[in-house]
Amino acid sequence: MAKYRCAILDDYQNVALKVADWSKISGDLDIKVFNEHLGGADNVVKVLQGFQIVCAMRERTAFPRAVIEKLPDLKLLITTGMRNASIDMAAAAERGVTVCGTGSFGSPTSGIAIGLMLELTRHIGYENARLKAGEIWQSTIGPELDGMTLGILGLGKLGTRTATIGKAFGMKVIAWSQNLTPEKCKEAGVDYASKEDLFRQSDFISIHVVLSQRSRGLVGPAEFALMKPTAYLINTSRGPIVDEAAMLAALREKKIGGAGLDVFDVEPLPKDHPLRKMDNVVITPHLGYVALRNYQNYFAGVVEDIRGFIDGKPVRVMTS
């Protein structure tokens, strides 16, 4: 029997074949790894012709109906994790494409959220770059997190972990989301706040809600107007939860202290994007889930998904 052609997408660090044991399926596959982003939909369609199996890394490459319908050979589409808003599940079902997910490990995104807070206040990376560029000694002075108020927007798994770390730094933690109750906050050891109070009182607002139609644009002009001029916005969830135009205006006009961003409306972030040149912004290239043990878990799951599909017993099948 001919081997299945399998594409592994967006393996920027070239680790997919190293962090899991592919021997269980390598004899059944002709694997091609793509280390660079394929770009727009037209190129995705062009490059992936003839592949029966495609392994996507989170939402780096989108699979809307227009793409899925132009990939007639596609039989198995795998996403790392068990949620992927960039796959049109209805289109996949109509075309007979099996969609499978994988497990994940830990809460690595919380570390990035806290890291962005530390960089905005204590300027570790900035001062490191200065010293290595030959500058003599320190140039910045920043506040410490101890005593600051951390506002958590969304108190799920990642929000709760970030709140716990914030408390360890001595921060006062408050939280709000559309479905959050005072009881749930009490369980997590944080104070419940209204949306308005969260934006008014917080020195840091860290976003941990899932992107949906209800959360798209959740942080807009009205919310930025409520924030302290010294407050910082941290977004490690998804770019479109924040109204980008309103955020850029608040940053340019110094209406807020700054922002720490790991996610953007368009990813990879365009080279000419204004966020790349703003002094009051710290940006990272969507590193939230890019942690070794998480990747080991992801790709072990990918191998299991492919084995199950080949054996006619697919696992972790996603329908929505």
C-alpha positions as a Markdown table, in Angstrom:
| # | Residue | x | y | z |
|---|---|---|---|---|
| 1 | Met | 0.0 | 0.0 | 0.0 |
| 2 | Ala | 1.3 | 3.5 | -0.8 |
| 3 | Lys | 2.3 | 5.7 | 2.1 |
| 4 | Tyr | 0.2 | 8.5 | 3.3 |
| 5 | Arg | 1.6 | 11.9 | 2.5 |
| 6 | Cys | 1.8 | 13.9 | 5.7 |
| 7 | Ala | 2.5 | 17.6 | 6.1 |
| 8 | Ile | 3.6 | 19.1 | 9.5 |
| 9 | Leu | 3.0 | 22.8 | 9.4 |
| 10 | Asp | 4.6 | 25.8 | 11.1 |
| 11 | Asp | 7.3 | 23.9 | 12.9 |
| 12 | Tyr | 9.3 | 27.1 | 13.4 |
| 13 | Gln | 11.8 | 25.6 | 15.8 |
| 14 | Asn | 12.2 | 22.4 | 13.7 |
| 15 | Val | 11.4 | 20.1 | 16.7 |
| 16 | Ala | 8.3 | 18.2 | 15.7 |
| 17 | Leu | 10.2 | 15.0 | 14.7 |
| 18 | Lys | 12.5 | 15.3 | 17.8 |
| 19 | Val | 10.1 | 15.7 | 20.7 |
| 20 | Ala | 8.0 | 12.5 | 20.0 |
| 21 | Asp | 8.5 | 8.9 | 19.0 |
| 22 | Trp | 7.4 | 8.7 | 15.3 |
| 23 | Ser | 8.6 | 5.1 | 14.9 |
| 24 | Lys | 5.0 | 3.8 | 15.4 |
| 25 | Ile | 3.9 | 5.4 | 12.2 |
| 26 | Ser | 7.0 | 6.4 | 10.2 |
| 27 | Gly | 6.7 | 3.3 | 8.0 |
| 28 | Asp | 3.2 | 4.3 | 6.9 |
| 29 | Leu | 4.0 | 8.0 | 6.1 |
| 30 | Asp | 5.9 | 10.2 | 3.7 |
| 31 | Ile | 6.5 | 13.2 | 6.0 |
| 32 | Lys | 7.3 | 16.7 | 4.9 |
| 33 | Val | 7.9 | 19.3 | 7.6 |
| 34 | Phe | 7.3 | 23.0 | 6.9 |
| 35 | Asn | 9.4 | 25.3 | 9.1 |
| 36 | Glu | 8.1 | 28.6 | 7.8 |
| 37 | His | 4.6 | 29.9 | 7.7 |
| 38 | Leu | 2.9 | 29.2 | 4.4 |
| 39 | Gly | 1.2 | 32.6 | 4.3 |
| 40 | Gly | -2.2 | 33.3 | 2.6 |
| 41 | Ala | -4.9 | 30.8 | 1.7 |
| 42 | Asp | -3.9 | 30.6 | -2.0 |
| 43 | Asn | -0.4 | 29.4 | -1.1 |
| 44 | Val | -1.7 | 27.0 | 1.6 |
| 45 | Val | -3.9 | 25.4 | -1.1 |
| 46 | Lys | -1.1 | 25.2 | -3.6 |
| 47 | Val | 1.5 | 23.7 | -1.2 |
| 48 | Leu | -0.8 | 21.1 | 0.4 |
| 49 | Gln | -2.1 | 19.5 | -2.8 |
| 50 | Gly | -1.8 | 15.7 | -2.6 |
| 51 | Phe | -1.4 | 15.5 | 1.2 |
| 52 | Gln | -3.9 | 13.2 | 2.9 |
| 53 | Ile | -2.8 | 14.1 | 6.4 |
| 54 | Val | -2.1 | 17.6 | 7.7 |
| 55 | Cys | -0.8 | 18.4 | 11.2 |
| 56 | Ala | -1.5 | 22.0 | 12.2 |
| 57 | Met | 0.2 | 23.8 | 15.1 |
| 58 | Arg | -2.6 | 25.6 | 17.0 |
| 59 | Glu | -4.1 | 28.4 | 14.8 |
| 60 | Arg | -1.0 | 29.4 | 12.9 |
| 61 | Thr | -2.4 | 28.2 | 9.6 |
| 62 | Ala | -6.2 | 28.6 | 9.1 |
| 63 | Phe | -8.4 | 26.1 | 7.5 |
| 64 | Pro | -11.6 | 27.9 | 6.5 |
| 65 | Arg | -14.1 | 26.4 | 4.0 |
| 66 | Ala | -12.4 | 28.0 | 1.1 |
| 67 | Val | -9.2 | 26.1 | 1.8 |
| 68 | Ile | -10.7 | 22.8 | 2.9 |
| 69 | Glu | -12.8 | 22.6 | -0.3 |
| 70 | Lys | -9.7 | 23.0 | -2.5 |
| 71 | Leu | -7.8 | 20.1 | -0.8 |
| 72 | Pro | -9.6 | 17.1 | -2.3 |
| 73 | Asp | -7.0 | 14.6 | -1.0 |
| 74 | Leu | -7.2 | 15.7 | 2.6 |
| 75 | Lys | -8.5 | 12.9 | 4.9 |
| 76 | Leu | -7.1 | 13.7 | 8.4 |
| 77 | Leu | -6.6 | 17.2 | 9.8 |
| 78 | Ile | -4.9 | 17.3 | 13.2 |
| 79 | Thr | -4.7 | 20.4 | 15.5 |
| 80 | Thr | -2.5 | 20.5 | 18.6 |
| 81 | Gly | -4.8 | 21.1 | 21.5 |
| 82 | Met | -8.5 | 20.4 | 21.7 |
| 83 | Arg | -9.8 | 23.7 | 20.4 |
| 84 | Asn | -9.1 | 25.5 | 17.1 |
| 85 | Ala | -11.2 | 28.4 | 16.0 |
| 86 | Ser | -9.5 | 28.6 | 12.7 |
| 87 | Ile | -10.8 | 25.3 | 11.4 |
| 88 | Asp | -14.2 | 25.2 | 9.7 |
| 89 | Met | -15.6 | 22.1 | 11.3 |
| 90 | Ala | -18.7 | 22.0 | 9.2 |
| 91 | Ala | -16.8 | 22.2 | 6.0 |
| 92 | Ala | -14.5 | 19.4 | 7.2 |
| 93 | Ala | -17.5 | 17.2 | 8.0 |
| 94 | Glu | -19.1 | 17.8 | 4.7 |
| 95 | Arg | -15.9 | 16.8 | 2.9 |
| 96 | Gly | -15.4 | 13.7 | 5.0 |
| 97 | Val | -12.3 | 15.1 | 6.7 |
| 98 | Thr | -11.6 | 13.7 | 10.1 |
| 99 | Val | -10.4 | 16.4 | 12.6 |
| 100 | Cys | -8.5 | 15.2 | 15.7 |
| 101 | Gly | -6.9 | 17.1 | 18.6 |
| 102 | Thr | -4.3 | 16.4 | 21.2 |
| 103 | Gly | -3.7 | 16.9 | 24.9 |
| 104 | Ser | -1.6 | 19.7 | 26.3 |
| 105 | Phe | 0.6 | 20.1 | 29.4 |
| 106 | Gly | 0.5 | 22.6 | 32.2 |
| 107 | Ser | -0.2 | 26.4 | 32.0 |
| 108 | Pro | 2.8 | 27.8 | 30.2 |
| 109 | Thr | 1.0 | 30.9 | 29.0 |
| 110 | Ser | 0.8 | 32.2 | 32.6 |
| 111 | Gly | 4.6 | 32.4 | 32.7 |
| 112 | Ile | 4.6 | 34.6 | 29.6 |
| 113 | Ala | 1.9 | 36.8 | 31.1 |
| 114 | Ile | 4.0 | 37.3 | 34.2 |
| 115 | Gly | 7.1 | 37.7 | 32.2 |
| 116 | Leu | 5.6 | 40.6 | 30.2 |
| 117 | Met | 4.6 | 42.3 | 33.5 |
| 118 | Leu | 8.2 | 42.0 | 34.7 |
| 119 | Glu | 9.6 | 43.4 | 31.5 |
| 120 | Leu | 7.3 | 46.3 | 31.5 |
| 121 | Thr | 8.2 | 47.2 | 35.1 |
| 122 | Arg | 11.8 | 46.0 | 35.7 |
| 123 | His | 13.0 | 46.1 | 32.1 |
| 124 | Ile | 15.1 | 42.9 | 32.3 |
| 125 | Gly | 15.4 | 42.2 | 28.6 |
| 126 | Tyr | 16.0 | 45.9 | 27.8 |
| 127 | Glu | 18.8 | 46.3 | 30.3 |
| 128 | Asn | 20.3 | 42.9 | 29.1 |
| 129 | Ala | 20.4 | 44.3 | 25.6 |
| 130 | Arg | 22.0 | 47.6 | 26.7 |
| 131 | Leu | 24.8 | 45.8 | 28.6 |
| 132 | Lys | 25.5 | 43.5 | 25.7 |
| 133 | Ala | 25.6 | 46.5 | 23.4 |
| 134 | Gly | 28.4 | 48.0 | 25.5 |
| 135 | Glu | 26.4 | 50.4 | 27.7 |
| 136 | Ile | 28.1 | 51.1 | 31.1 |
| 137 | Trp | 25.4 | 50.4 | 33.7 |
| 138 | Gln | 21.7 | 50.8 | 34.7 |
| 139 | Ser | 19.4 | 53.3 | 33.0 |
| 140 | Thr | 15.9 | 52.4 | 34.2 |
| 141 | Ile | 13.9 | 52.5 | 37.4 |
| 142 | Gly | 10.6 | 50.7 | 37.7 |
| 143 | Pro | 7.9 | 49.8 | 40.2 |
| 144 | Glu | 7.7 | 46.4 | 41.8 |
| 145 | Leu | 4.6 | 44.2 | 41.5 |
| 146 | Asp | 4.2 | 43.9 | 45.2 |
| 147 | Gly | 1.2 | 46.0 | 46.3 |
| 148 | Met | -0.1 | 46.5 | 42.7 |
| 149 | Thr | -3.6 | 45.4 | 41.7 |
| 150 | Leu | -3.8 | 42.7 | 39.1 |
| 151 | Gly | -7.1 | 42.5 | 37.2 |
| 152 | Ile | -7.8 | 39.1 | 35.7 |
| 153 | Leu | -10.2 | 39.1 | 32.7 |
| 154 | Gly | -11.4 | 35.4 | 32.7 |
| 155 | Leu | -10.8 | 33.2 | 35.7 |
| 156 | Gly | -10.5 | 29.8 | 34.0 |
| 157 | Lys | -7.4 | 27.5 | 34.2 |
| 158 | Leu | -4.9 | 30.1 | 32.9 |
| 159 | Gly | -6.5 | 33.0 | 34.6 |
| 160 | Thr | -6.5 | 31.2 | 37.9 |
| 161 | Arg | -2.8 | 30.1 | 37.5 |
| 162 | Thr | -1.9 | 33.7 | 36.7 |
| 163 | Ala | -3.8 | 35.0 | 39.7 |
| 164 | Thr | -1.9 | 32.5 | 41.9 |
| 165 | Ile | 1.4 | 33.7 | 40.6 |
| 166 | Gly | 0.3 | 37.3 | 41.0 |
| 167 | Lys | -0.5 | 36.7 | 44.7 |
| 168 | Ala | 2.9 | 35.1 | 45.2 |
| 169 | Phe | 4.4 | 38.5 | 44.1 |
| 170 | Gly | 2.3 | 40.3 | 46.7 |
| 171 | Met | -0.3 | 41.6 | 44.2 |
| 172 | Lys | -4.0 | 42.2 | 45.1 |
| 173 | Val | -6.0 | 40.2 | 42.6 |
| 174 | Ile | -9.5 | 41.0 | 41.3 |
| 175 | Ala | -11.3 | 39.3 | 38.5 |
| 176 | Trp | -14.3 | 39.7 | 36.1 |
| 177 | Ser | -15.8 | 37.9 | 33.1 |
| 178 | Gln | -19.2 | 37.6 | 31.7 |
| 179 | Asn | -20.1 | 34.4 | 33.5 |
| 180 | Leu | -17.9 | 34.8 | 36.6 |
| 181 | Thr | -19.5 | 34.7 | 40.0 |
| 182 | Pro | -18.3 | 36.0 | 43.4 |
| 183 | Glu | -18.4 | 32.4 | 44.6 |
| 184 | Lys | -16.0 | 31.2 | 41.9 |
| 185 | Cys | -13.7 | 34.1 | 42.8 |
| 186 | Lys | -13.8 | 33.1 | 46.5 |
| 187 | Glu | -12.8 | 29.6 | 45.6 |
| 188 | Ala | -9.8 | 30.9 | 43.7 |
| 189 | Gly | -8.9 | 33.3 | 46.6 |
| 190 | Val | -9.4 | 36.5 | 44.5 |
| 191 | Asp | -11.9 | 39.4 | 44.8 |
| 192 | Tyr | -14.8 | 39.7 | 42.4 |
| 193 | Ala | -15.2 | 43.1 | 40.6 |
| 194 | Ser | -17.5 | 44.5 | 38.1 |
| 195 | Lys | -16.1 | 45.1 | 34.6 |
| 196 | Glu | -15.9 | 48.8 | 35.2 |
| 197 | Asp | -14.2 | 48.5 | 38.5 |
| 198 | Leu | -11.7 | 46.0 | 37.1 |
| 199 | Phe | -10.6 | 48.5 | 34.5 |
| 200 | Arg | -10.6 | 51.5 | 36.9 |
| 201 | Gln | -8.7 | 49.8 | 39.7 |
| 202 | Ser | -6.2 | 47.6 | 38.1 |
| 203 | Asp | -2.5 | 48.4 | 37.6 |
| 204 | Phe | -2.3 | 45.4 | 35.3 |
| 205 | Ile | -5.2 | 43.8 | 33.3 |
| 206 | Ser | -4.4 | 40.3 | 32.1 |
| 207 | Ile | -6.7 | 38.7 | 29.5 |
| 208 | His | -7.5 | 35.0 | 29.8 |
| 209 | Val | -10.9 | 34.7 | 28.1 |
| 210 | Val | -11.4 | 32.5 | 25.0 |
| 211 | Leu | -12.0 | 34.3 | 21.7 |
| 212 | Ser | -15.6 | 34.1 | 20.6 |
| 213 | Gln | -18.2 | 36.3 | 19.0 |
| 214 | Arg | -19.1 | 37.5 | 22.5 |
| 215 | Ser | -15.5 | 38.3 | 23.5 |
| 216 | Arg | -14.3 | 39.8 | 20.2 |
| 217 | Gly | -13.6 | 43.5 | 20.8 |
| 218 | Leu | -14.3 | 43.0 | 24.5 |
| 219 | Val | -11.6 | 45.6 | 25.4 |
| 220 | Gly | -12.4 | 48.7 | 23.3 |
| 221 | Pro | -12.4 | 52.6 | 23.6 |
| 222 | Ala | -14.7 | 52.6 | 26.7 |
| 223 | Glu | -12.5 | 50.2 | 28.6 |
| 224 | Phe | -9.2 | 52.1 | 27.7 |
| 225 | Ala | -10.9 | 55.3 | 28.9 |
| 226 | Leu | -11.5 | 53.7 | 32.3 |
| 227 | Met | -7.9 | 52.6 | 32.8 |
| 228 | Lys | -5.4 | 54.5 | 34.9 |
| 229 | Pro | -2.8 | 56.4 | 32.9 |
| 230 | Thr | -0.1 | 54.2 | 34.6 |
| 231 | Ala | -1.9 | 50.9 | 34.0 |
| 232 | Tyr | -0.8 | 48.1 | 31.6 |
| 233 | Leu | -2.7 | 45.8 | 29.4 |
| 234 | Ile | -1.4 | 42.2 | 29.1 |
| 235 | Asn | -2.8 | 40.0 | 26.3 |
| 236 | Thr | -1.7 | 36.4 | 26.0 |
| 237 | Ser | -5.1 | 35.1 | 24.8 |
| 238 | Arg | -6.0 | 36.2 | 21.3 |
| 239 | Gly | -5.5 | 39.5 | 19.5 |
| 240 | Pro | -9.1 | 40.3 | 18.4 |
| 241 | Ile | -10.3 | 40.3 | 22.0 |
| 242 | Val | -8.8 | 43.8 | 22.1 |
| 243 | Asp | -9.9 | 46.5 | 19.6 |
| 244 | Glu | -6.5 | 47.1 | 18.0 |
| 245 | Ala | -7.2 | 50.6 | 16.8 |
| 246 | Ala | -8.4 | 51.7 | 20.2 |
| 247 | Met | -5.3 | 50.1 | 21.8 |
| 248 | Leu | -2.9 | 51.8 | 19.4 |
| 249 | Ala | -4.6 | 55.2 | 20.1 |
| 250 | Ala | -4.4 | 54.7 | 23.9 |
| 251 | Leu | -0.7 | 53.8 | 23.6 |
| 252 | Arg | 0.2 | 56.6 | 21.2 |
| 253 | Glu | -1.6 | 59.2 | 23.3 |
| 254 | Lys | -0.2 | 57.8 | 26.6 |
| 255 | Lys | -3.7 | 57.2 | 27.9 |
| 256 | Ile | -2.3 | 54.0 | 29.5 |
| 257 | Gly | 1.1 | 53.1 | 30.8 |
| 258 | Gly | 1.8 | 50.4 | 28.2 |
| 259 | Ala | 1.0 | 46.9 | 27.0 |
| 260 | Gly | 2.6 | 43.5 | 27.0 |
| 261 | Leu | 1.4 | 41.5 | 24.0 |
| 262 | Asp | 2.0 | 37.9 | 22.9 |
| 263 | Val | -0.9 | 37.8 | 20.4 |
| 264 | Phe | -2.0 | 40.0 | 17.5 |
| 265 | Asp | -4.8 | 40.4 | 15.0 |
| 266 | Val | -2.5 | 39.2 | 12.2 |
| 267 | Glu | 0.1 | 36.6 | 12.9 |
| 268 | Pro | 3.0 | 36.5 | 12.2 |
| 269 | Leu | 3.0 | 40.2 | 13.0 |
| 270 | Pro | 3.6 | 42.2 | 9.8 |
| 271 | Lys | 7.1 | 43.8 | 9.7 |
| 272 | Asp | 5.8 | 47.3 | 9.2 |
| 273 | His | 3.3 | 47.0 | 12.1 |
| 274 | Pro | 3.3 | 50.1 | 14.4 |
| 275 | Leu | 3.6 | 48.0 | 17.5 |
| 276 | Arg | 7.1 | 47.1 | 16.5 |
| 277 | Lys | 8.2 | 50.7 | 17.0 |
| 278 | Met | 6.4 | 51.7 | 20.2 |
| 279 | Asp | 8.6 | 52.3 | 23.3 |
| 280 | Asn | 5.7 | 51.6 | 25.8 |
| 281 | Val | 5.0 | 48.1 | 24.4 |
| 282 | Val | 6.7 | 44.7 | 24.9 |
| 283 | Ile | 5.9 | 42.2 | 22.2 |
| 284 | Thr | 6.6 | 38.5 | 21.9 |
| 285 | Pro | 5.8 | 36.1 | 19.0 |
| 286 | His | 2.9 | 34.1 | 20.5 |
| 287 | Leu | 5.1 | 32.1 | 22.8 |
| 288 | Gly | 2.3 | 31.3 | 25.3 |
| 289 | Tyr | 2.1 | 27.6 | 24.5 |
| 290 | Val | 5.6 | 27.2 | 23.1 |
| 291 | Ala | 7.1 | 25.2 | 26.0 |
| 292 | Leu | 9.0 | 21.9 | 25.7 |
| 293 | Arg | 6.8 | 19.7 | 27.8 |
| 294 | Asn | 3.7 | 21.1 | 26.0 |
| 295 | Tyr | 5.2 | 20.3 | 22.6 |
| 296 | Gln | 6.2 | 16.8 | 23.8 |
| 297 | Asn | 2.6 | 16.3 | 24.7 |
| 298 | Tyr | 1.3 | 17.8 | 21.5 |
| 299 | Phe | 3.3 | 15.7 | 19.2 |
| 300 | Ala | 2.9 | 12.4 | 21.1 |
| 301 | Gly | -0.8 | 13.1 | 20.6 |
| 302 | Val | -0.3 | 13.7 | 16.9 |
| 303 | Val | 1.4 | 10.3 | 16.5 |
| 304 | Glu | -1.5 | 8.6 | 18.4 |
| 305 | Asp | -4.0 | 10.4 | 16.2 |
| 306 | Ile | -2.3 | 9.3 | 13.0 |
| 307 | Arg | -2.0 | 5.7 | 14.2 |
| 308 | Gly | -5.6 | 5.6 | 15.2 |
| 309 | Phe | -6.7 | 7.0 | 11.9 |
| 310 | Ile | -4.6 | 4.5 | 9.9 |
| 311 | Asp | -6.0 | 1.6 | 12.0 |
| 312 | Gly | -9.5 | 2.8 | 11.4 |
| 313 | Lys | -10.0 | 3.7 | 15.1 |
| 314 | Pro | -9.6 | 7.5 | 15.2 |
| 315 | Val | -9.0 | 9.1 | 18.7 |
| 316 | Arg | -9.8 | 12.5 | 20.1 |
| 317 | Val | -12.1 | 13.3 | 17.2 |
| 318 | Met | -13.4 | 16.9 | 17.2 |
| 319 | Thr | -16.8 | 17.8 | 16.0 |
| 320 | Ser | -17.0 | 21.5 | 17.1 |
